[in-house]
Amino acid sequence: MTVTEFISAIARRSRTGDITKLDGLDRQDVLRAANSALMGLYNALPSNLRELTEGFTLPAPTTISLAATNNSTKVSTGTFSQQQIGQSIQISGDQGWNQILSPQDLLNPFQGPTGTTQGTIYGNACFSTRYPFDRIIGDPAFADNQFWPLARLTMNNTGRNGSWLYQQTVGRPINWWTQLLGNSQGNNPVLVIRFAPAPDMAYAINVRMSYWPLRLLLTDVQNATTLGVPDQYLDRCLIPMGWRALMGSPAWKSISPEADNLVITLAKEGEDFAKNQPGQVGAPDNRVGTPTGF
C-alpha cells in the first residue's frame, strides 16, 4: 500500500470523504491521524517486529579546507555533509580533536587562529537516515567476519566513558558506544553510534537496531511513497486506528453514534491483534537439553 492509498482510506471518514477535496487544515488533520495510527501500531507490536539490520560504511579519513574562527563553533555553511554529523575532525591549529554537530557547527570552540585551515575528518560515527534509532541490539559487526568483533564501551571505575582511551587514535575500530546529539531539543540526528579507534580505511558495519517509523509528510502523499507496514496490519489495525485518531479532529464526519462506537471497537481489536503477534521469531536462548538441530 502507498501512503496516498492509506491517507485516502482515512479521509473516507472525513467531512468531504475525498482527500482531494480537503482544505489545508483538514488535510493536516488526516495526516496527523495517520501518523498517530502508525505510532500506535508500532507501540503495540512486539519489539522483534520493529527490529532490522542496516548496513553502514565507516569512511576512510578525508582532508578538507575550511574557514574557522577563533573561539567559535561556527564554520561556513555547508562545510560538512549530513552524513558526517557525529564524526570527529582534527583541525590544524586546534588543541585536540573536535566533533561535527551539523553542516556548519562544531562541538567545541575552535582554538586556532581565525582563517582558512585544513581539517581531517574521521568516519568514526554513523546514524540511520531511514529509521530513527530506538535502541541498538547487540554489538555492531564488521561485514568482513575476519575482523575481531566490536565491543561496547561502558563507564569505567573512574566514572568516565572508557572510550577516552582510543578516541584520538586511528586504526581498526575496536569499541563502540552511542551518543545523544538531539535528545528533546530537536537536533537531527538524535542518536549516533561512535567507534574507536577512528577508522584508518573504509569499513563495512552491520547494525541490528530497534526503530520507530518515520513520520509521514505531505510529500509522501504527493509522491505515493510506499508505506512500510506489512499487509496483514493494514485493514485489521492501521486504518481503524487512523479513523479513531481522526475522530478527535474537526475533519471527522460522524455518521451515527453506533458507527462511531464501531470504529472505536475495531481500533481496539486492531491494537489487540498487534499486541498478540509472536514475541519472538526463533528458538529461545536457553537450549539446555534440547535435541541436536532443534
Kinemage of the C-alpha trace (Angstrom):
@kinemage 1
@onewidth
@group {chain A} dominant
@subgroup {mainchain}
@vectorlist {calphas} color= white
{ca met a 1} P 0.000 0.000 0.000
{ca thr a 2} L 1.195 3.512 -0.767
{ca val a 3} L 0.969 6.441 1.625
{ca thr a 4} L -1.555 8.009 -0.765
{ca glu a 5} L -3.835 4.957 -0.536
{ca phe a 6} L -3.513 4.881 3.253
{ca ile a 7} L -4.317 8.567 3.643
{ca ser a 8} L -7.229 8.252 1.195
{ca ala a 9} L -8.680 5.379 3.253
{ca ile a 10} L -8.615 7.519 6.406
{ca ala a 11} L -10.018 10.534 4.543
{ca arg a 12} L -13.087 8.472 3.597
{ca arg a 13} L -14.376 9.226 7.101
{ca ser a 14} L -13.656 12.956 6.838
{ca arg a 15} L -16.200 15.698 6.156
{ca thr a 16} L -15.713 15.541 2.383
{ca gly a 17} L -14.917 11.834 2.085
{ca asp a 18} L -12.250 12.589 -0.512
{ca ile a 19} L -8.690 13.677 0.246
{ca thr a 20} L -8.520 15.648 -2.998
{ca lys a 21} L -11.337 17.883 -1.756
{ca leu a 22} L -9.969 18.548 1.736
{ca asp a 23} L -8.831 22.045 2.610
{ca gly a 24} L -5.372 22.594 4.040
{ca leu a 25} L -6.342 22.251 7.721
{ca asp a 26} L -8.441 19.120 7.197
{ca arg a 27} L -5.622 17.564 5.170
{ca gln a 28} L -3.233 18.193 8.051
{ca asp a 29} L -5.740 16.617 10.460
{ca val a 30} L -5.923 13.496 8.297
{ca leu a 31} L -2.125 13.316 8.091
{ca arg a 32} L -1.808 13.701 11.873
{ca ala a 33} L -4.327 10.903 12.361
{ca ala a 34} L -2.312 8.683 10.007
{ca asn a 35} L 0.900 9.346 11.946
{ca ser a 36} L -0.859 8.755 15.251
{ca ala a 37} L -2.129 5.396 13.992
{ca leu a 38} L 1.309 4.455 12.678
{ca met a 39} L 2.972 5.204 16.009
{ca gly a 40} L 0.177 3.421 17.884
{ca leu a 41} L 0.667 0.293 15.791
{ca tyr a 42} L 4.405 0.209 16.445
{ca asn a 43} L 3.812 0.793 20.143
{ca ala a 44} L 1.529 -2.234 20.206
{ca leu a 45} L 3.692 -4.623 18.182
{ca pro a 46} L 6.250 -6.838 19.982
{ca ser a 47} L 9.761 -5.413 19.851
{ca asn a 48} L 11.065 -8.056 17.429
{ca leu a 49} L 8.650 -6.784 14.758
{ca arg a 50} L 10.253 -3.357 14.770
{ca glu a 51} L 13.838 -4.547 14.534
{ca leu a 52} L 16.093 -4.778 11.498
{ca thr a 53} L 19.717 -4.950 10.423
{ca glu a 54} L 21.053 -1.982 8.483
{ca gly a 55} L 24.416 -1.771 6.766
{ca phe a 56} L 26.702 1.254 7.068
{ca thr a 57} L 30.105 2.320 5.797
{ca leu a 58} L 32.592 3.920 8.154
{ca pro a 59} L 34.505 6.006 5.574
{ca ala a 60} L 38.264 6.407 5.367
{ca pro a 61} L 39.798 9.677 6.630
{ca thr a 62} L 39.324 12.634 4.302
{ca thr a 63} L 41.025 16.034 4.255
{ca ile a 64} L 39.153 19.295 3.604
{ca ser a 65} L 39.783 23.052 3.694
{ca leu a 66} L 37.548 25.097 5.962
{ca ala a 67} L 37.183 28.613 7.302
{ca ala a 68} L 37.275 28.638 11.117
{ca thr a 69} L 37.058 31.456 13.659
{ca asn a 70} L 38.965 31.526 16.924
{ca asn a 71} L 36.795 30.638 19.945
{ca ser a 72} L 33.760 29.904 17.758
{ca thr a 73} L 31.918 26.676 16.993
{ca lys a 74} L 30.691 28.045 13.644
{ca val a 75} L 32.238 27.337 10.260
{ca ser a 76} L 30.971 28.202 6.783
{ca thr a 77} L 27.512 26.848 5.950
{ca gly a 78} L 27.723 23.550 4.072
{ca thr a 79} L 31.296 22.800 5.132
{ca phe a 80} L 30.283 19.314 6.244
{ca ser a 81} L 27.809 16.866 4.738
{ca gln a 82} L 24.790 15.491 6.577
{ca gln a 83} L 26.433 12.046 6.687
{ca gln a 84} L 29.465 13.495 8.533
{ca ile a 85} L 27.432 14.625 11.543
{ca gly a 86} L 28.781 12.961 14.692
{ca gln a 87} L 32.197 12.260 13.200
{ca ser a 88} L 35.488 13.575 14.585
{ca ile a 89} L 37.613 16.211 12.895
{ca gln a 90} L 41.222 17.174 13.568
{ca ile a 91} L 41.707 20.817 12.552
{ca ser a 92} L 45.154 22.267 12.042
{ca gly a 93} L 45.910 24.775 14.809
{ca asp a 94} L 43.311 23.338 17.218
{ca gln a 95} L 44.304 21.841 20.565
{ca gly a 96} L 42.682 18.452 20.044
{ca trp a 97} L 40.086 16.591 18.046
{ca asn a 98} L 36.676 18.186 17.578
{ca gln a 99} L 33.302 16.788 16.568
{ca ile a 100} L 30.888 17.726 13.779
{ca leu a 101} L 27.373 18.590 15.001
{ca ser a 102} L 25.833 19.997 11.805
{ca pro a 103} L 26.922 21.147 8.315
{ca gln a 104} L 28.225 24.355 9.944
{ca asp a 105} L 28.703 23.553 13.652
{ca leu a 106} L 31.462 22.037 15.777
{ca leu a 107} L 31.061 20.659 19.288
{ca asn a 108} L 33.922 22.672 20.827
{ca pro a 109} L 35.046 26.227 20.033
{ca phe a 110} L 37.977 26.289 17.603
{ca gln a 111} L 41.186 27.237 19.462
{ca gly a 112} L 43.400 28.050 16.486
{ca pro a 113} L 43.849 31.357 14.634
{ca thr a 114} L 40.996 32.711 12.505
{ca gly a 115} L 41.290 31.955 8.813
{ca thr a 116} L 41.313 29.139 6.275
{ca thr a 117} L 42.866 25.944 7.554
{ca gln a 118} L 42.975 22.201 6.915
{ca gly a 119} L 40.976 19.519 8.675
{ca thr a 120} L 40.938 15.716 8.622
{ca ile a 121} L 37.534 14.093 9.078
{ca tyr a 122} L 37.435 10.591 10.535
{ca gly a 123} L 34.476 8.345 9.756
{ca asn a 124} L 34.038 7.167 13.331
{ca ala a 125} L 30.275 7.742 13.632
{ca cys a 126} L 27.155 6.673 11.760
{ca phe a 127} L 23.389 7.034 12.036
{ca ser a 128} L 20.379 5.850 10.089
{ca thr a 129} L 18.766 8.251 7.640
{ca arg a 130} L 15.984 5.713 7.016
{ca tyr a 131} L 14.798 4.947 10.557
{ca pro a 132} L 15.009 6.767 13.900
{ca phe a 133} L 17.071 4.652 16.295
{ca asp a 134} L 15.241 3.439 19.374
{ca arg a 135} L 17.988 1.158 20.664
{ca ile a 136} L 20.932 -0.882 19.412
{ca ile a 137} L 20.598 -4.648 19.765
{ca gly a 138} L 23.845 -6.474 20.386
{ca asp a 139} L 27.202 -5.330 19.063
{ca pro a 140} L 27.630 -3.895 15.561
{ca ala a 141} L 29.527 -6.371 13.383
{ca phe a 142} L 32.036 -5.976 10.602
{ca ala a 143} L 30.701 -7.207 7.263
{ca asp a 144} L 34.097 -8.900 6.843
{ca asn a 145} L 33.912 -11.549 9.554
{ca gln a 146} L 37.672 -11.963 9.542
{ca phe a 147} L 37.836 -8.884 11.755
{ca trp a 148} L 37.592 -9.300 15.515
{ca pro a 149} L 34.090 -8.323 16.743
{ca leu a 150} L 33.429 -4.888 18.176
{ca ala a 151} L 32.756 -4.498 21.889
{ca arg a 152} L 30.558 -1.941 23.607
{ca leu a 153} L 32.229 0.583 25.891
{ca thr a 154} L 30.756 1.216 29.329
{ca met a 155} L 31.540 3.593 32.143
{ca asn a 156} L 34.744 2.550 33.866
{ca asn a 157} L 35.518 2.757 37.569
{ca thr a 158} L 36.635 6.387 37.226
{ca gly a 159} L 33.136 7.383 36.086
{ca arg a 160} L 34.397 8.219 32.592
{ca asn a 161} L 33.365 6.542 29.398
{ca gly a 162} L 36.160 4.093 28.588
{ca ser a 163} L 36.236 5.402 25.017
{ca trp a 164} L 38.655 8.184 26.066
{ca leu a 165} L 41.498 5.662 25.689
{ca tyr a 166} L 41.033 5.332 21.918
{ca gln a 167} L 39.069 8.430 20.886
{ca gln a 168} L 42.033 10.252 19.373
{ca thr a 169} L 43.770 7.292 17.773
{ca val a 170} L 43.434 5.896 14.259
{ca gly a 171} L 43.265 2.232 13.284
{ca arg a 172} L 40.750 -0.590 13.066
{ca pro a 173} L 37.722 0.177 15.275
{ca ile a 174} L 37.595 -1.948 18.418
{ca asn a 175} L 34.896 -0.360 20.562
{ca trp a 176} L 31.556 1.362 20.069
{ca trp a 177} L 29.077 3.390 22.105
{ca thr a 178} L 26.016 5.555 21.491
{ca gln a 179} L 25.911 9.334 21.810
{ca leu a 180} L 22.805 11.516 22.037
{ca leu a 181} L 23.036 14.655 19.919
{ca gly a 182} L 19.419 15.788 19.899
{ca asn a 183} L 17.542 14.355 22.872
{ca ser a 184} L 14.384 16.506 23.203
{ca gln a 185} L 15.964 19.630 21.726
{ca gly a 186} L 15.123 18.935 18.107
{ca asn a 187} L 18.603 18.273 16.727
{ca asn a 188} L 18.875 15.733 13.931
{ca pro a 189} L 20.057 13.031 14.211
{ca val a 190} L 19.025 12.327 17.781
{ca leu a 191} L 21.427 9.414 18.192
{ca val a 192} L 24.704 8.387 16.565
{ca ile a 193} L 26.894 5.329 17.030
{ca arg a 194} L 30.531 6.198 17.697
{ca phe a 195} L 33.561 3.976 17.127
{ca ala a 196} L 37.144 3.978 18.413
{ca pro a 197} L 39.844 3.971 17.227
{ca ala a 198} L 38.784 6.139 14.313
{ca pro a 199} L 38.870 4.046 11.118
{ca asp a 200} L 42.091 4.184 9.123
{ca met a 201} L 40.266 2.939 5.999
{ca ala a 202} L 36.688 2.287 4.939
{ca tyr a 203} L 34.934 -0.460 6.916
{ca ala a 204} L 31.500 -2.007 6.295
{ca ile a 205} L 29.465 -2.312 9.502
{ca asn a 206} L 26.149 -4.074 10.147
{ca val a 207} L 23.960 -2.766 12.969
{ca arg a 208} L 20.959 -4.579 14.436
{ca met a 209} L 18.581 -1.950 15.794
{ca ser a 210} L 15.105 -1.266 17.026
{ca tyr a 211} L 13.484 1.717 15.347
{ca trp a 212} L 10.435 3.940 15.175
{ca pro a 213} L 8.601 4.649 11.929
{ca leu a 214} L 9.423 7.809 10.045
{ca arg a 215} L 6.749 10.484 10.234
{ca leu a 216} L 4.651 10.703 7.078
{ca leu a 217} L 4.779 14.032 5.244
{ca leu a 218} L 2.618 15.649 2.586
{ca thr a 219} L 5.411 14.946 0.101
{ca asp a 220} L 4.941 11.219 0.820
{ca val a 221} L 1.296 11.609 -0.158
{ca gln a 222} L 2.146 13.524 -3.317
{ca asn a 223} L 4.870 11.058 -4.342
{ca ala a 224} L 2.833 7.955 -3.470
{ca thr a 225} L 5.654 6.657 -1.255
{ca thr a 226} L 5.374 3.010 -0.255
{ca leu a 227} L 4.041 2.574 3.272
{ca gly a 228} L 6.473 0.451 5.286
{ca val a 229} L 3.863 -1.675 7.049
{ca pro a 230} L 3.181 -5.379 6.305
{ca asp a 231} L -0.135 -6.042 4.582
{ca gln a 232} L -1.611 -8.052 7.450
{ca tyr a 233} L -1.722 -4.947 9.672
{ca leu a 234} L -3.280 -2.509 7.195
{ca asp a 235} L -7.027 -3.274 7.200
{ca arg a 236} L -7.077 -5.041 10.553
{ca cys a 237} L -5.105 -2.481 12.564
{ca leu a 238} L -3.805 0.634 10.872
{ca ile a 239} L -6.861 2.004 9.054
{ca pro a 240} L -9.300 1.603 12.021
{ca met a 241} L -6.683 3.172 14.316
{ca gly a 242} L -6.393 6.067 11.852
{ca trp a 243} L -10.169 6.573 11.884
{ca arg a 244} L -10.187 6.594 15.673
{ca ala a 245} L -7.387 9.176 15.749
{ca leu a 246} L -9.315 11.338 13.261
{ca met a 247} L -12.405 11.318 15.496
{ca gly a 248} L -10.838 13.923 17.764
{ca ser a 249} L -10.372 16.472 14.962
{ca pro a 250} L -12.771 18.886 13.205
{ca ala a 251} L -12.206 16.950 9.970
{ca trp a 252} L -14.140 13.908 11.287
{ca lys a 253} L -17.622 13.229 9.917
{ca ser a 254} L -19.814 11.341 12.357
{ca ile a 255} L -22.331 9.059 10.637
{ca ser a 256} L -24.060 7.949 13.829
{ca pro a 257} L -23.173 7.156 17.452
{ca glu a 258} L -23.322 3.464 16.589
{ca ala a 259} L -20.881 3.892 13.701
{ca asp a 260} L -18.515 5.879 15.914
{ca asn a 261} L -18.601 3.170 18.574
{ca leu a 262} L -17.880 0.572 15.892
{ca val a 263} L -14.760 2.492 14.852
{ca ile a 264} L -13.563 2.549 18.463
{ca thr a 265} L -14.220 -1.199 18.768
{ca leu a 266} L -12.407 -2.013 15.516
{ca ala a 267} L -9.407 0.108 16.538
{ca lys a 268} L -9.219 -1.637 19.911
{ca glu a 269} L -9.427 -5.049 18.221
{ca gly a 270} L -6.646 -3.951 15.885
{ca glu a 271} L -4.422 -2.984 18.824
{ca asp a 272} L -5.093 -6.322 20.498
{ca phe a 273} L -4.276 -8.151 17.256
{ca ala a 274} L -0.933 -6.335 17.059
{ca lys a 275} L -0.118 -6.981 20.724
{ca asn a 276} L -0.805 -10.702 20.291
{ca gln a 277} L 1.705 -11.198 17.490
{ca pro a 278} L 4.501 -13.705 18.246
{ca gly a 279} L 7.025 -12.222 20.659
{ca gln a 280} L 9.972 -13.992 19.070
{ca val a 281} L 10.839 -15.489 15.711
{ca gly a 282} L 13.364 -18.162 16.673
{ca ala a 283} L 14.223 -20.682 19.332
{ca pro a 284} L 14.888 -19.313 22.833
{ca asp a 285} L 18.452 -18.826 24.002
{ca asn a 286} L 18.087 -21.393 26.775
{ca arg a 287} L 18.500 -24.647 24.820
{ca val a 288} L 19.924 -26.889 27.550
{ca gly a 289} L 18.925 -30.486 26.907
{ca thr a 290} L 17.288 -29.874 23.541
{ca pro a 291} L 17.912 -32.405 20.731
{ca thr a 292} L 20.599 -31.679 18.132
{ca gly a 293} L 19.263 -29.450 15.389
{ca phe a 294} L 16.247 -28.286 17.392
